[in-house]
Amino acid sequence: MSKEKVTVLGLSCSPRKGGNTELLLDGALQGASEAGATVEKVVVSELDINPCHACEACFDTGVCIQPDDMQVLYPKLLNREAIIIAAPIFFMNLAAQAKALIDRLQCLWAKKFILKEHAVEESVREYRRGLWLSAAGSDKPEVFDYALPTVRAFFDLLEIKDWRCLTYRDIDEKGKVLNVPGGLESAVEMGTWLAHGERSGTHERDDF
Ligand SMILES: Cc1cc2nc3c(=O)[nH]c(=O)nc-3n(C[C@H](O)[C@H](O)[C@H](O)COP(=O)(O)O)c2cc1C
């Protein structure tokens, strides 16, 4: 790798402090840190993030004009090499805290599809990895399927092609994920993967 340290941003989106997805996130960040990455955790649920107002101001500039905490998050989302989104399933999709953040990537959508520009610098694009961590109370195997296209859109707009999911179903009570054999260890391993991946050098886009 051309850089010594990979930078990892972890987004904790659940409103339940110390809940299942935050525990998984802490494990993944621990794994990444132990593997030599520089890690940062942001508790999204404590931020002031409005929904997208569909004002279309970003259609001309690729920049969102809402003056809230997303303005602090945008550069982190674009400059950190690896992004972890830890977000539980609420009513069959991502919790609203995560969905509001994703909706606010409308400016990146405008940048890509209207302005035909990259949002992410080439040097960062060279090594871009993602991870979705989730938990759901239901034991139905398809419980994560409805959120998956949203997660795919999230990573696509962030120009992350190399991403993985670690999801646990039948996990409702706070902290129950700790009882899943190997559950936390898998999160730590995912963090190691984020920090230690090979640069593929094949992240050229074919949709411009
Ligand atoms: C408002 C709300 C809606 C939920 N909706 C679903 C759901 O549709 N399907 C499901 O399997 N679990 C649902 N759950 C359960 C959570 O996904 C589950 O408790 C999960 O472990 C929460 O993760 P956390 O501890 O990181 O917040 C819901 C929980 C809440 C609070």
PDBQT file of the ligand as one rigid body, heavy atoms in Angstrom, charges set to zero:
ROOT
HETATM    1  C1  LIG A 301     -38.515   1.505  16.221  1.00  0.00    +0.000 C 
HETATM    2  C2  LIG A 301     -37.996   0.099  16.071  1.00  0.00    +0.000 A 
HETATM    3  C3  LIG A 301     -38.367  -0.637  14.963  1.00  0.00    +0.000 A 
HETATM    4  C4  LIG A 301     -37.875  -1.930  14.797  1.00  0.00    +0.000 A 
HETATM    5  N1  LIG A 301     -38.247  -2.609  13.670  1.00  0.00    +0.000 NA
HETATM    6  C5  LIG A 301     -37.766  -3.847  13.450  1.00  0.00    +0.000 A 
HETATM    7  C6  LIG A 301     -38.115  -4.560  12.278  1.00  0.00    +0.000 A 
HETATM    8  O1  LIG A 301     -38.846  -4.087  11.414  1.00  0.00    +0.000 OA
HETATM    9  N2  LIG A 301     -37.613  -5.813  12.112  1.00  0.00    +0.000 N 
HETATM   10  C7  LIG A 301     -36.797  -6.387  13.047  1.00  0.00    +0.000 A 
HETATM   11  O2  LIG A 301     -36.363  -7.517  12.836  1.00  0.00    +0.000 OA
HETATM   12  N3  LIG A 301     -36.427  -5.727  14.173  1.00  0.00    +0.000 NA
HETATM   13  C8  LIG A 301     -36.899  -4.463  14.406  1.00  0.00    +0.000 A 
HETATM   14  N4  LIG A 301     -36.518  -3.778  15.538  1.00  0.00    +0.000 N 
HETATM   15  C9  LIG A 301     -35.586  -4.411  16.498  1.00  0.00    +0.000 C 
HETATM   16  C10 LIG A 301     -34.130  -3.943  16.303  1.00  0.00    +0.000 C 
HETATM   17  O3  LIG A 301     -33.693  -4.141  14.991  1.00  0.00    +0.000 OA
HETATM   18  C11 LIG A 301     -33.231  -4.730  17.246  1.00  0.00    +0.000 C 
HETATM   19  O4  LIG A 301     -33.623  -4.494  18.583  1.00  0.00    +0.000 OA
HETATM   20  C12 LIG A 301     -31.750  -4.405  17.111  1.00  0.00    +0.000 C 
HETATM   21  O5  LIG A 301     -31.007  -5.276  17.911  1.00  0.00    +0.000 OA
HETATM   22  C13 LIG A 301     -31.463  -2.979  17.511  1.00  0.00    +0.000 C 
HETATM   23  O6  LIG A 301     -30.072  -2.714  17.372  1.00  0.00    +0.000 OA
HETATM   24  P1  LIG A 301     -29.343  -1.652  18.339  1.00  0.00    +0.000 P 
HETATM   25  O7  LIG A 301     -29.231  -2.316  19.693  1.00  0.00    +0.000 OA
HETATM   26  O8  LIG A 301     -28.039  -1.405  17.716  1.00  0.00    +0.000 OA
HETATM   27  O9  LIG A 301     -30.202  -0.445  18.370  1.00  0.00    +0.000 OA
HETATM   28  C14 LIG A 301     -37.017  -2.493  15.752  1.00  0.00    +0.000 A 
HETATM   29  C15 LIG A 301     -36.653  -1.742  16.877  1.00  0.00    +0.000 A 
HETATM   30  C16 LIG A 301     -37.135  -0.461  17.040  1.00  0.00    +0.000 A 
HETATM   31  C17 LIG A 301     -36.722   0.353  18.254  1.00  0.00    +0.000 C 
ENDROOT
TORSDOF 0
